[in-house]
Amino acid sequence: MVLNVGHGNCSFIHDGYSSVVVDVPNAIPLLGAMASSNADVIEHLILSHADNDHIKGAAALMAHSEVVVKSLWVNPDSTKFSDAFLDLLTVAADRQSRGLLHVRTNLNVGADGLLDIRRIGVRVLHPGIVWAGIGPTGKDHPSGPISSNGMSAVVRIELDGEPALLLPGDLDSKGFNEMVKAQVDMKAPVLVFPHHGGRSGASDNRAFAADLAAAVEPRLVIFSHGRTHFTNPRKEIVDGIRDALGDGVQIACTQISRACHKNELSLAVVGSDPLSGQTACAGSVRLTKTDDGILWEPHASRHAQTIDALESPLCRSHLRGSSSADKGVVRQSRRSADD
């Protein structure tokens, strides 16, 4: 499940027995999702990089009295010294010393296979060994500048051995180009777009979006963002995705973007959805592994109603002229694994 956490990223993967979490800016939505799945143990807590909108809830989650986090995976980053990051490391060190937590600081391609648990496969596609060894750099480094976003771990979730979800964190254009150079297989049916649909660090954001979409070939692209932060997704990013994939790809935002609806939200727009919040568009997106592949439920009927009420929805070209199934009617099927 890709959770609606406002401006940030959080994914909860649960196969009925085991759980993996990737990023946690706010523990409250995650705790709700875990409770609904009767899950109280997280085998792996994976933090893509040290920005607050990916880690701010991690320390509280690890210290929660009703949740067990068995292992933490996080990369070093000497350029980050926020209170949230320092608190995270302090709590992790304390729990490690008391035998309550295993801390791993090698979240890179060398960890491949170490994160798999039961039916959940976790593939770390980036950073590679060289970049992981170097870490974020300044402009004077022989390798040139490598930002924290460029070092963001790119994780692909697999269910029963099949790609399900690509989580690139805040991957920037230089990091993406490094993956292309290494001929990394990035394909997945669902992509959570990096940096919440904001600027990629490329000179041409539209071209970056097109190249990334072409590499991943998703059927669903999710923008995880908050309505009150920035104006994501950027139009040129959405246009780039359309350039590569046409109108066949479904685009869903967790919250209603100001790029789609500038005016104040009314009840006619947001309807009533206490679980996802009154600024939700698709809200939290549940993915399901079935015999027919990966299906999803983006709060479908409400999502379509919300989009119809928006001033200028960027994803409208997909909905116009589509069948009711394409408009997000929830598809009923036998569930075998959720994420």
Salt bridges, closest charged atoms under 4 A:
ASP23 OD2 - HIS54 ND1 2.75
GLU43 OE2 - LYS70 NZ 3.62
ASP51 OD2 - HIS49 NE2 3.20
ASP51 OD1 - LYS80 NZ 2.69
ASP53 OD2 - HIS7 NE2 3.22
ASP53 OD1 - HIS54 NE2 3.69
ASP53 OD2 - HIS196 NE2 3.03
ASP94 OD2 - ARG98 NH2 2.95
ASP112 OD1 - ARG123 NH1 3.71
ASP116 OD1 - ARG123 NH1 2.85
GLU158 OE1 - ARG123 NE 3.54
GLU158 OE2 - ARG156 NH2 3.29
ASP160 OD1 - ARG119 NE 2.86
GLU162 OE2 - LYS289 NZ 3.96
ASP170 OD2 - HIS49 NE2 3.03
ASP170 OD1 - HIS54 NE2 3.20
ASP170 OD1 - HIS196 NE2 3.67
ASP185 OD1 - ARG156 NH1 3.76
GLU236 OE2 - ARG234 NE 2.63
ASP239 OD2 - ARG206 NH1 3.89
ASP239 OD2 - LYS235 NZ 2.71
ASP243 OD2 - ARG206 NE 2.62
ASP273 OD2 - ARG302 NE 3.02
ASP291 OD1 - ARG334 NH2 2.99
GLU297 OE2 - ARG335 NH2 2.56
GLU311 OE2 - HIS261 NE2 3.67
ASP338 OD2 - ARG286 NH1 3.23
ASP338 OD2 - ARG335 NH1 3.95
